[in-house]
Amino acid sequence: MFFTERKLKQRVEELLRFELHDIQTIQSFDFCYDRKGVNGAPPPNENADWQNIEQGFEWKEKDIYVWLRLSHTFPKTDPNRSTHIGLFNFSLSFLRDEYEALLYVNGKPWHGLDKNHNVISFPDDFSGKTIRFDIRIWSGVLEGKVRQHFDEFHVGNSIKQVAFGLRDKATHDLYVTSTAILQTLDVISNNDFYYSRLLNLLDSAFLLINWQNPSSKEFYQSISNASRYLEENYSKDAVKSPVVINCVGHTHIDLAFLWQIKHTREKCARSFSTVLKLMKQFPKYNFFQSQPQLYEYVKNDYPEIYDQIKQRVKDGRWQVDGAMWVEADCNIPSGESFVRQIMYGKNFMETEFGITPECLWLPDVFGYSWALPQILKKSGIKYFMTTKISWNEFNQLPHDTFKWRGIDGSDILAHFVTTPEEGHPRYTYNGIVNAKSVQGLWDNYKDKGLTKTLLLPFGYGDGGGGPNEQMLELLERFEKMPVLPNIQFGTVKQFFHELEDNINHSNDWFHTWDGELYFETHRGTYTSQAQIKKANRLAELDIRFIEWLSATNSILNNDWSVYDKNKLDYCWKLILRNQFHDIIPGSSIHEVYQDTKLEFQDLNNRHNEILRPLLKNITDSDVNSKIIINSSNFMRKNDVVYFDTYAENLTIKDDSNQYLTIQKSKQNDGYFVEIPSIAPLSCINVSYENNVTSESNKAKDAFIYNDDEIDTPFYLIKWNKFGHLTRIFDKKNNREVLSGCGNVLTVYEDKPMKYDAWDIEIFHIQKKSPVVQLQSVELTELGPLICEITFKWIFNNSSICQKMRVYSNNPKIDFITDIDWHDCNQLLKTVFPVDIRAVEATYDIQFGNVKRSTTWNTSWDYAKFESVAHQWADLSEYGYGVSLLNNCKYGHAIRDNIMQLTLIKSAISPDLQADQGQHQFTYSLFPHTKNWQEGHVAQEAWFLNEPLRIYDGKLKSFIKPSNLSILTLDNHLVQVDALKKAESGDWLILRIHDFSGGTQNVNISSHYKINWWRECDLMENFIDQNINKGNLKIKLSPFEIKTYAISIN
């Protein structure tokens, strides 16, 4: 009847008016522009272009820094009664409430400033002192309608407020404790005994306040009495919940997203300086941060901050873990990239901090490869954490703590943080501290029988920031609050150890999830920003090749100094950081991809710089010779390569002086050349002569071309007036490949409801437009080796040129595609309805493959309407199948018998120019007999992605082609993933895996003497105590990865 709770909420809010007093607003400042924006720049000296400005001054330039300088003398105060505080606001009125700044105290970085960290308390020893403050403010980079369905962004700042004053401690304490109690009342039942007890205590406390003369001495004394009363009684005889919440400070820092990497480096300084300052203020406060790349930036940019971090790590209050170099996307990178993410991450943590990571920390990635459990287990990582999967559209995982079983049968302990996100039915990694978060974490948790201890990472994130004072003060109150779960300031490692122990002692069922953790949203990230995905694929293949050639050079020369590990480390780190989960998925702003393009150009230059001396070591110059290298561990037969050389009546011979079949190009001054065979991990020399006629350049055409069809040694292929394939008849197997028109380039309307670059919605299939405006069809190549028909289409503002290439000695059909794309919110796919009946399709993923349903029988099936694959996807029935291969695409959709490959997405936010311009890529249709394993699908896909490498010159006279084959494997269902120098020894590291899904035996031999070999884990630690001699005889379980250290003379 007295509206007690409503009354108290009003009184608590009113209390805020009396918390601060003696406020001094600074009216004028020294000010200078810093348009260079160098990372880690110290405050300018007196010779900088300083000017005097007044409060209210504005600037609206994009992506610049400015410096403010001022001095303030703090009055002497009684530290038992008052705290010195600063108030900062650099927002741009109603246009932009965001701002970011770094506060320096006497020239040292001290605290980050933003809208969540705008009231800063200063230590008591500032009392009576004059302190110089420098503030570096960033104007922002977001401008205009950067993100779909969000308000426009603006750049710039203003000096809205810089003020200093005193905060009455008793008033502040009463406000914080009262807020904590009111929040608790909001989350417990009003039938609970403690509901009425806490409400009555709070009411009694506020009845002690004398409101007659607010701001008077008597008023503040009554507040002190009320605060003391409440503090003495609210936790008295409290019965605590048996649930324990392990609270760990955290800030999620996206390496790039709505800002560039150069901005992230400053976000780290702001966030980490705040953490270090709050650690002095709150002795129980522990903090967690992953991503060694961020630490490396801070080490280079802000060595003083980095030294403090290292000390806090020693103290046990700053936790370094997370395993990977960055929090990487887990859809697009290769399996070997995952290994290197952990290797470089782990090595940095162990070298710099003496910490061995145990947890893969991926709160915000957009899918989780089924290969991860095995990779983690064989890298010494025991635990896996995420929250993002709670965003699933159709189905929620049934458990939050479970055993995740990987593709090979390896198990890892997986845990989802269940912190509720305000206003959404999902979990968040940016935990806001309030009673709803503390209680909601437990209420959401699905596996209460396994453990009563949960993890709460708290702090503002995405763009950094981290915890603020209010969060830590509330946690101190919740620590003593009745009814709520127990608050414990712990560590991530401590939490996982306790979780594992609780599971081991629990009688509750510990669930196993055996399969991929498919993320039911953000499917557009398989395709957005296609150019960066292509650059990553090429970079992964290039560095694999360079490592192999470097190791081969070292063994040929019996000298490991030719292996330039430092340069390769630099290249790997560049690749790894661009695999961050908002870079390679295509979900960042335009400026990020401008930077990334430059980085990959730099990477290509560095690769060539490493490659040149390696080739020089094994070749001599010869203008009439070329060396052709097969870097795969598969025998290559009947490859057709292109020699860009002008000559009439060219003849080409191989090492054995045999003439090779050639075909002069009709379009260019060059020749197509068939290479009969190249041994695995080896090469051949070829030489050529001009104006010599031989049988090789008299070979007859292998194809018959008519206006709308081509007859090849393998197929009869027909097309219609739109350029769609109406028939592919397999002559050798006497069956149709297609069940309808194939290679139909189809454009779907792509207008996601919220996250433009991230999402493809299931309803996109309702509106589609086949590309039918065919401009021309032309026979562009015809000869004994290949036939090529060039189709040209127009679609709206875009043009498509595609060469359909067929071969005389290979059953694949290539679609070599060149697109000039200038349409937005349009999703381009190629569509092949194939004459296959199968309810499952097979998709190539890291270190193996996964089967997914082609039906929409259940919500779990249709949730995967778009799914990820790497180099191939296959649909097979008994005895026959069709594969779709690609050299840089990832998005696939196979429903019933219709195979689709997603080619271009062209979102408009956060990058309005995403996917605009030139695209070059190749995909191939590959019909085969039997299953995909016996049909050599994986090998053919690898050959498409890693063509034979051709270099000028010939092998040195003392080097035979077989000398390059330092190891030989006798099983074509086993893939060599890496051949490299050991991280910490002068021996070879070989990594292989089974991709067949079956148990495989493989013998590994060498032309050289194998001194010894030992099995290692993925981090190259020996796990085999025996030192083995001679050839390797190995058994691989289905999809198993194995790594070996091998010493070779």
N, C-alpha and C positions, 0 to 999 in steps of 0.2 A: 504493500500500500504506500510505502514511502519512496518508490522508484529508486531504490538504493543503488543498484548497479548503474542505471542511467545517470544518476546524480554523480556518482563517483567518477565515471568516465569524463564528465564535464569538469569536475574539480581537478582531475589529474592533468587535463589539457590546460586548464587555467594556470596550474602551477608553473608551467613552462615560462610564463611571462615574467616570473620572479627569479628564475634560475640565474640569469646573467645580469651583471650590473657594472657600472663604471666603464661603459663601452667607449672606446676612443676610435673613431673612424678616421682612417688615413685619407687625406685629401689630395696630396700631390706625391709624385713618384719620379724617380729617374727611370727612363725607358729607352730601350734600343731594340732595333729589329735584328733578327738573326735568320736571314733568308737562306743561308747555306745549309742549316739544319744538320750539322755534323753530329753523328752519334757520340754521346759522351762528352760533348763540349762543356768545358768549365765555365763559370761565370766570367763575363768579359772584364778586361782590366779597365783602368781609368781612361785609356786612350780610345775606347770604343765611341761610337757616335751616339752618345747619350743625349737625351732631351728631357725636358720636364713636362709632365702631363698631369692632368687633374682626374679625379674620380669621375667616372662616366665616359671616359675616352673609349672609342670603339675602333676596331679595324676588321676588315672583311676580306682579307686576302686568303687564298686557298693554300694550305699546307706550308705555313711558315711558323717560325718560332719567334717569340719576343721575350725580352728580359725586363723584369721589374726589379728595382733595387730600392730598399728603404732601410732605415734603422729605427729601432724602437727601444725605449727604455722602460723596462717592466717595473712597476711600483713595488715597494717592499710590502709584503702581506704576511698574514698568519697562515702557514701552510695547513693548519688544522681546520681552517674555516673556508679557505678559498683556493681555487685553482686558476692559474693563468690560462687563458684560451685565446685562440685566433679564429676569426671568421673570414672565409674566403669564398668569393663568388666571381667567376669570370665568364658567366654565360652571356649570351647575346639576346637579352630580354626574352620576348616570346618566340623569337625565331629559332633559338638554339639553347636548350637548357643544359646541353652537354659541354663539358670542358675538361681539359686534362693539363696538369701542371706539376712541376717538381719544385718543391720548396727546399732551398739551401739555407743552412744556418752557419754563419761565419765561414762561407765558402764550401761547406760540405753538404752533399745530398742528404736530406733528413726525412722527408715525408712527401708522399704523393697527394695531390689535391684533385678532387673531382666532385661531382654532385653528391656522391655517397661518402666522401671524406672531406667535408667542408668545414667542420668544427674540430679544431685541433687543440689538444691540451698540451701545455708546455711543462717541463719539469720544474719542481720547486726551486731548484738552484738558479733559475733565470731571474728570480726575484731580486730587484735592485740593480740588475745589469742592463747594459745597452748591447743589443744583439743586432748584427747586420743580417738582413734577409735578402736573398736573391731568389727570384721565381722565374722559371722558364715555362712559358705557356705555349701550347700548340694550338693552332687555329683550326685543325681538322682538315679532312680531305673529302668528306662526303658532301656532294652538292647536287641538288635536284632530286628527281624521283629515282633514287638509287635502288630502292627495294619495293617490289610490288606490294600493294595493299598497305603501305606505310606512308606516313606523311612525308612531305619533301624535307630533304636535309639542307642545311645551310652551313657555311663556313664563317669563321671569325669569332671574335671575343670582345668583351668589354671589361673595363674595370668597374664592376658593379659594386663590389664590396671587398675591402680589406680593413679589418678592424681587430682591435685587441681589447680584452676586458677580463673580468673576473667571474668565475662561476662559483656560486655558493654551494659548498659540498653537501650540506645537509639537505638543501632543496633538491639538488641533483640526485642524491641517494634516494630520497623519498620518491622522486619521479620515476626512477628506474625500477625500484622495488614495487611500486604501485602498478607500473606498466606490466611487470612480470606477473603480478597476481591477477590483474584483469585479463591478461592473455590466458592464464591458466583456467580462470573461470569460464572462458569461452570454449574450452576443449573438454571440460569434465561435466558429468551429468549434474543437474541441479538437485538430484536426489542423493548425490554423494555427500557423506558427512563433511568432507573438507570444503565442499562448496559453501555451505552456510558458515563454517568456521572462518574461512579466508575472507568471505564477504563481510562478516561482522568485524573481524580484526581491521580490515581496511577502513570500514566506516568509522570504527572507534578511533583510529589514528587520525582521520581527517576531521573528526569532531574536536580534536585537540587544537586545531589551527585557529588562531585568532585573526579573523578576516576584517576586523574593524578598521585597522589602519595598515593596509598592505604596504610593504616595503619599509615598515618601521622596524625598530630594533625588537620590539615585542613580537611583531609578526614573524620575524626570522627565528626568534627564540622558540616560538610555538611550533614552527616547522621542524626545528631541531628536536623538540620533544616528540613530535609525531613520528619523525623518522626513527628515533631511538626506540620508541614503543613498537613500531612495526618490525624493526630489525630484530628485536629481542623475542618477538612472539610468533612471527609467521612460520618459522621452521621449528618451533618448540614442540618436542614430542612427536615430530613428524613420522608418519609411517610411509616409507619410500616404496616405490614399485620395485619388484625384483628385476625389471628390465634395466639394462645399462646402455647408455648412448655414448659411444666413444667419439668425442668431438675433436676434429682436426681442422685447423685453418687451411684454406686452399684458395687458389685463384686460377681459374681456367684461362689461359692466355693463348688465344689463337695466333699461331705464327704469322698468318695473314688471313684476312677475311674482308671486312669493310675498311681495311687499312693495309698498308704495305709492310714488308718485313722491317724496313728501316724504322717504321713507327713502333713496331713491336719491341724493338731494342730499347726504346725509351719507355714503353709501357712496363717493361721488366724493371727498369731502374725505379720508376715511380712505385710500382707494387712492392718490390722487395725492400725499398727503404722504409715504406710504411710498416711492413712486417717487422723489420728490425727495431723500429722505434716502439711498436706496441709490445714487443717481447720484453723490453725494459720496464714497461708500464704494468704488464700482466705476467707475473712469474710462471703461471701454469700454462701459458699459451704455447702450444706446439703448432708447427706449420709444415705442410707437405707441398712439394713441387716436383713435377716430373719434367721431362724434356731437356736432356743435356745441351741441346742446341741453344737454349735460352741461357743456360749457365755460361756457355762459351762466349756468347755475346756480352754478357755482363762482365766476364773476366777481362775481355778486351776493351770494353767501353768504360766500365766503372770499377776499376780494380779495388778501390776502397770498400765498395759495397760487397764485392766478391770475397774479400778477406774476412769481412764480418760474417758472411754466410758460412764460410768454412769453419769459423770459430763456433757458430751456433750448431753446425752439424756435429762438431766434436762434443759439444755440450749435450747432444741428444735432443735438442729442441727443434731443429730444422731437419726434416726428413727428405732424403733424396731417394727416389725409387721410380717405378714406371717402366723400366726396362728399355723402351725404344728411344732412339735418338730424337725423334719427334713423335707426337701422338698421330701416327700415320693412318691414312685411309687403309682399309683392309679389304677392298674390292679390287683395285686396279694394280697395285704393285705385285711384282713377281714373288715367288717363294723365296728366291735368293735375296731379294731386297728385304723381306721380313727378317731373314737371318742376319743381314748386315745392320738393319735397324737395331736389333738387340745387341749385336756384337759391338758396334760403335757406342751405343748407349751404355752398355755394361762396362766396357773398357774405360770410358770417361769417368763413370761413377766410382769405379774401383781405384783409378789412378788419382783422381782429384780429391776424393772424399774418403777413400778407404771403405766404401759402402758396396756391398754385393746386393743388387736388386733381387727381389723375390716376386714382384707383382707386375703384371702387365696392366697399366692404368690407361683405359681408353673410354672415358666417360661420354665422348661426343662423336664417335665415328659412325659411319652410315652403313654398317654391315660387318659381318664377322666370318672370315673364311674358315671353312671346315679344316683347313690345314693348320690352324693356329695351335690347337692343343699339343700336337706332336712337336711343333717348332718350339713351343714354350718348354715342354718337358725336357727336350734334348738341349735346351739352352740354360737349364737350371732355374727356370721360372716356375714357381709353384702355384701362383694364384692369378686370377683374371677378374677384372672389375669393369663394369660399364653401367650406364643408366639409360642410354639413348634408346635402347630397344623397347622401352616402355611407350615410345611414340607409335608403335605398330598400329596400323589402320584397322585391321580385321581381327587379329588374334593376339591375345596376350600369352606370353610364356607362362606355363602353369606354376613355375617355381622361381624364387628369387635367389636361392642358394642351392646349387646342384653340382653334380659331377658332369663336366662337359667331355664327352668322348669324341675324339678326333677321327679323322679319316682313316688312320691306321690302327685305331683302337686305344691310343694313348688317352689317359684321363687327366683332367686338370680341375682344380676347385674353382668354380665360377660363382660370383656374387654380384647381385644388382643392388646398388644403393637406392633406397626407396623413399627418399625425401620428397614430400609432395611439392609440386610446383603450383603456386598460387594461380587460381583461375583455370587450371588444366587438369584433366584426369591422367596425369603422367608424372614421372619422377624427374628430378632435376639434379644436376651436378653443381649448380650455383645455389648452395643452401643458404637461405635467409634464416637468421636466428629468431625464432619466436616459438611460442608454445605449440602452435599448429605444426611446425616443422618437427619439433622434438617428439610430440605425441604421434603425429601423422606418420613419421618414419616407422614406428612400431605398428601402428594400425594398418598400414599398407602391406607390411611384410607377410608373405604367404607361408613361410616355413617356421612358424613359432615353436614347433616341437624340436627343432634342431639347435636353436641357440636363443639366448635372451640378451645377447650383446650385439648391437648394431653400430654401423659406422655413419657418422654425420660429417661429411666435408662441408665446411661453411665458409662463405665469403663471396663477394661479388666477382663475376668472371665473364668470360668470353674476351673482353678487352682488358682483362686484368682488374686490378684494384684491391681485391682480397677483403679480409675482414676489416671492420672498423671498430671503434671504441664501444659503440652501443651494443654490438653483437657480443663482445667479450663481457661487458657488464651484465647483460641479460643472462648469459650462461652462468656467471657467478651466482645470480639469484636462483636460476633453475636448479643449480647444484644442491640448494638447500630446500627447494620447494616440495611440499608434500604432494603425493599422488603421481606427479609426473615421473617419467623414467629417470633413473640416476644419471647424472652427468659426470663424465670422466674425461679429462683432458689426456688423450693418449696418442698413439701413433698408428699409422696404417699397418705397419708390420706387426705390431702388438695385436691389433684387431684380428688379422688373418691367422696369427698363431692361436689366438684364443678361439676363433671360429672353428679352426681345424680340430682343436682339442675338444670343443663342445660336441662337434659332430661325432667324433670317435667315441664319446661317452653317452651319446643319445640313443634311445631305443626307437626314435622316430625314423621313418623311412627316408633314406637319403637318395633322392631321385637322380637318375642318369639320363642326360639328354644326348642321344647318339645321332648326330647330324649337324648340318650347318645351322648357324643362328641367322636365319634370313631376316633382314630388316624390312618391314612392310611399309616403307615410305622412302622418299628421296631416291627413287629409281632413276631419275634423270641424271644423277651424278655418274652413272655409267657412261654417259655420252657428252654432257656439257663440256664446252671448251675442248673440242676434239683435237686441236693442234697440240695442246700440252700433253694429252694422253699419247699421241703419236710420238712426241719428243721423248717422253718417258720410256716407251717401249723400245725405241731405237737406242736410247742411252743404256738401258739394261743389257741389251744384246751387245752393244759396242764394248762395254767395260768387261763383260764376260770374255769376249774375244781377246781384248788387250791383256787381261790377266793370264789367259792361256798362252798367248804368244810370248808374254814376258817370262813366264815360267819355263816355256820351251827354250827360249834364248838362254836362260840361266843354266839349264841342264846341258845344252849344246856347248856352252862356254865353260861349264863347270865353275860358274861364278855367279853367285846370287846378287852381286852388286849391280848387275844390269837391270834388276827388278826394282823399278822406281816406286817404292811403296808410298813415300810421302806424297807424290803426285797422284797416285791412285787413291789414297785416303782423301785428298782434297776433292777428287772427282766423285767419290762415293758420297761424301757429305753433301755435295751439291745435289746429287740425285735424291738422297734421303730427305733433305729438308723440303724439296719440292713435291714430296709424297705426303706432305701434311694434309690433314683431313678437310681442309677448306681450300687447298690449292689444287691438287690433282683432280678432285671431284668436279671442279668447275664452278664453285660457289663463292668466288671472291669478286672484288670489283675489277674494273678494267685495268687500272694501274698495276695491279698484282701480276696480270698476265703480260703486260709490257715488260715488267721486271723479269718474269720467268722466261720469256722469249730470249732476253739478253743473256740470262744465266745458261740456258741450253746452248746458245751460240758460243759462249765462253767454254762450256763443257766440250763441245765438238772440237774447238780449237785446241784445247788441252789434250783431248784424246789423240788428235793428229800429232801433237808435239811429242807425246809418249811413243806413238806408233812409228814415227819416222826412223829413229835410231834402231828400233827392233827389226824393221824391214831391212835396213842397211846392213845389219849384222848377218843376215842370211841370204842377201841377194847381191848380185852385181848388175850394173847398169847394162841394158841391152835394148835398143829401141825396137828390135824385132821380136822381143820375147815378153811373155807375161807369166806370172805365177798365179795360179788359181788355188785358193785355200778352202778346204772343208773343215770348219771348226766344230762340226757336230760329231757325235760318236756313232753316227749312222753312215753306212755306205750310201753314197749318192750315185744314182744312175740316170743317164739320159737327161741331165739338166741342160736347159737351153739358156745360154748367157749372151750378152750383147757386147760386142767390141766396137767402140766408138772410133773407128778409123776409116779414112777414105782410101780406097785402092780398087783398082780394077783387077779382076781375076785373082783375088786373094786366095792363097792356100794356107791352111793351118795344120801343124803337126803336133803330136803330143810327145811325151818322153821317149816312147818306143818307136818314134819316127813313123807313126801311123797317121794318115790324113784324117782330119775330122770333118764331119758333114757340116756345111755352112749354108747360110741363106742370106743373100744381100737384101738389106732393107730397102723398101720402096719409098720410105718416108724420110730417112736420114742417111747420112754418109757413114754407114756402119754395117756390121754383119751380125746375124744371129749364128751362134756356134753351139753345136751339141757336144757336151762332154760325156763320153760313154760311161765313165765311172771315176770316182775318187774315193780312196779309202778313208775311213773315219779318222778325224783329227790329223789330217795329212794334207798334201797338196800335189799338184802336178805342174810341170813346166809346159808351156806351149810356145811354139815359134811360128812365124808366118812370113810368107814371101809374096811379093807383088808380081802381077803380070805372069803368073804361072797357072796353067790350066791343068786340073786334075779331075779325077772322077768325083771328088768331094764337092766341087762346085758345079757339077753337072747333074746332080741328083734331081729326080723328077718331083713335081708337086705331089703332095700327099693328100690334097683336098680337092673337092669339087664344089665350086661356088655357083649358086644361082641367085636371082634377085632377092628371094626371101628365105633362102635356106643354105646350109653348108653341110656337106657330107664329109665326115672325118673318118679316120681309121676306127674310131670308137663310137661315134654318134651320128645320127641324123638330127640336125637342129633346124627348127623353123621358127619364124617370127611373123608378127602381124604388122599392120600399118602403123601401130603405135610404138613399135619396137619391143613389144612384149614377146617373150618366147612362148610359142604355142605348143612346141613339142621338143623333147629331148629323148630320142629313142636310143637305148643302149643296144648296139648291134651285137656285141660279144655275148651279152646275157639275154638278148631277145626279150627286152621288157621296156616299158615306158618309165622314165624317171619322174616326169611331172604328172599331176592329176588335174592341172588347170594351167592358166598362163603363169609363167615364171619370170623371175627377175623383173617384177613389176615394181618400179620405183614409185612409192606411195607416200603422199604427204598427209599427215594427220594434223588436225587442229590441236595445238598444244597450249592450252590456257589453264595452268594449274590454279587451284583455288587460293593458294597462299604463297607457296615457296617456288618461285618461277624456275630458277636454274636447278633446283633440287629435285623437283617432282615431275613425274609423268602420272597422270590420273588414269584410273581404270576406264573412265568414260571417254578417253581419247579415241577409242575404237569406233565410237558412234558417228564420227565425222571424218571422212577421208577423201582424198582426191588422187587417183592414179595419175602419174605423169604421162600425158598422152600427146603433147604438142611436139611431135617428132619433126625435127628440121631436116635431117638427112641420115642416110645409111650408106656407108661407103666401105668397099673392100680396100683395106689399107696395107695388108701384108698377105702374101701367098707364096708358099714354097714347100720344100721338103720337110721343114721342121715345124713351122707354125702357120696358122692362118689367123688373120685378125680382121674383124669387122668393127668399124667405128660408128657408133650411134651418137647423135647429138639431139638434145631436147632443150626446150625452154619451159620453165615453170615460173609463172608470174614474173618476178624480178631476177630470177636466177637462171643460170645456164649449166647444163650437164653434158659432158663429153665422156663417153665410155667406150673403151676398146674391149670387145669380147675376144679373148685369145684362146685358141684351141691348139693342141699339140699332136704331133704324129706318134709320139712314144710315151705320152702321159695322159691318163684319163681325166685329169682335172680341167676345169673350164675357168679361166681367169676373167675377172671383170675389173679392168684397170681404169680407175675412175678419176676424173678431174672435174671438180665442181667450182663454179664461181657463185657463191651463195649470198643472196641479198634479201632474204625474207626472214621475218621474225615470228616467234610463237608458232612455228611450223616444225613438225617432227618428220624427218625423212627416213624412210625404211626401204629396204628391198625385201620383196615377198616371194617365196617359193613354195607353192603347194606341191608336195611330193607324193608319189604313189607308194606310200609306206604306211603300214598299220602298226602303231606302237603306242602304248600308254605311258611310256617314259622316254625322255630324251637324255642324252649324256652331254655334260658341259665341262669343258676344260677349265680347271682352276689351278691354284698354286699347288705344286707337288702332287697332282693327281686329277681326279675328276669327280663330278657328283651327278647323280641321277635326279631329275625332277619330273613331276607328273606333267603330261600333256593334256590332262583333263581339267575340268573345272567342277569336279564332283563335290569338293568341300571348300570351305573358306581358306583352309591352309593351301589348297591348290591354286585357287584364283588370285590369292594374294601375290603369287609369284608370276603375275601376268607379264612382267618384265623382269628379267634376271640377268645375272652377270656371268660371262664366260671370257676366257682369255683368247687362245688362238683358234679354237674350234668348238663347234657343237655338232652333235650327231643324232640322227634319228634312224634306227635300224629295226628291221624285223628279222626273223630267222632267215639267214642266207644272203641278205642284201640290205644295204643302207645308203643313206645320203648324208654327207657332211657339208657344213658351211664353214669355210676357213676364212680368216681375215688377218691383216697385218698390222692393225692398230685400233680395232673396235672392241667394245666390251658389252654393249647392251644387246640382249637377245630376247626373242619371244617365240616360243614354239607351243602352239596349241593345236590339238588334234594332229593333222598332218601338214600344217602350215608352218614353215620355218621363216622367221623374220630376223633380220639383222638391222639394228638401229644405227644410222649413219651420221645424222646431224640433228641437233636439238634447237639451237638458235633462240635461247631465252632472252629476255630483255631486262631482267634484273637478277643480281645486282650489277651486271655489266650489260649496258644497252647494246654493245657491239659484239656480244658473244657469238662466236662461230660465223661471223660475217667475213666474206672474202674467199680466198682460195683453199681448197681441200684436195689433197691427192692421197689416194689409198687404193688398196686392192683387196677384193674378196674373191673367193673361189668356191665353185660348186664341185664337190668331189664324190661322185657315186662310187660305190665299192661293193665287192662281194663279201660274204660272211659278215663277221661283226667288225666293229671299228678297230679292235686290236689287230686282227688278222688282215684287215684292209689297209693297214699302215697309215691310218688317219693322222695320228699324232706326229709321225715323221713328216708327212706331207705338209702339215701345218707349220712344222718347224722350218722346213725348207722355204716356205713362203715368207716366213718372218726373218730368216737368216739366210739370204741368198749366198751363193758362192762369192767369196771376196776375191777381187781381181786387182793385181798390182803390176806395174811395169817392172821389167827386169827378169832375171833368171836366178835360180838358186846358185849359190857359190859352188864351185866345182867339188869341194870336199863334203858337201851336204847332199844327201839323198832325200827325196820326198818322204821316205819312211822315217827319216831322222826326226821329223816334226811330230810323229806319232809316238809320243813318250809313253802313252798307255793305250792298251787295246782291250775293249770289252767284247765278249762273245754273245751278248744277249740284246736283241733289238727292242726289248720292252723295258729297258733300263735307260734312264736319261742321265747324262753328265751335267750337273748343274754348275759346278765350279771346278776349275783346275788352277790353283794359285799357290803363291808362296805362303807358308805358315805365318801367322801373326807374330810369333815370337821364336822363330827357329829357321834354320836353313834347310828346310825340307818342303816337300810338296804336300798340298792339301787337295784331296779329291773328294767331291761330294756327289752322290748319286741318289736316285730314287726310282722305285718301281712306279710306273704309271698305268700298268695294266689292270690293277685291282686284284692281282693273283700273286701267289708265292713264286718267286723267281730265284734261280741259281745263276750266278754270273762268275765267270773266270776273268781275272784282270791280269794281263801280262805286259811286258815291256821289251823293246829292242835293247834297252839298257839293263844294266845290272841293278836289281832291287836289293839294296843293302838290308833294309828292314822296313816293316810297316806295323802300325798300331791303329786300332779303332779309336776315334775321338767322339766327343759330343759336338754339337754345332758350334760351340765356342772354342773348339780345338783343344779342349782338355782331354788328356788320355783317359779312356775308360777300360782299355785292355791292358792288363798288367803284364801280359806276355809280349815280348819283342819277337815278331814273326819274320821269317825269311822267305824269299822266293815269291812266286806268283800268289795273288790273292784269290781265294775261293770263298765266295760270299753267298749267303742265303738272305734274301730280302722277303719280308712279309708284305702283304698287300699294302701298297702306297707307303712303304717304309722309306725313310731317308736315312742314309748312312754316310758317315764322314771318316776318312782315313788320312793319317799322316804317313807319307811314304818317302823314304830316303833313296834317291837314285843317283848312281854315278853316270 
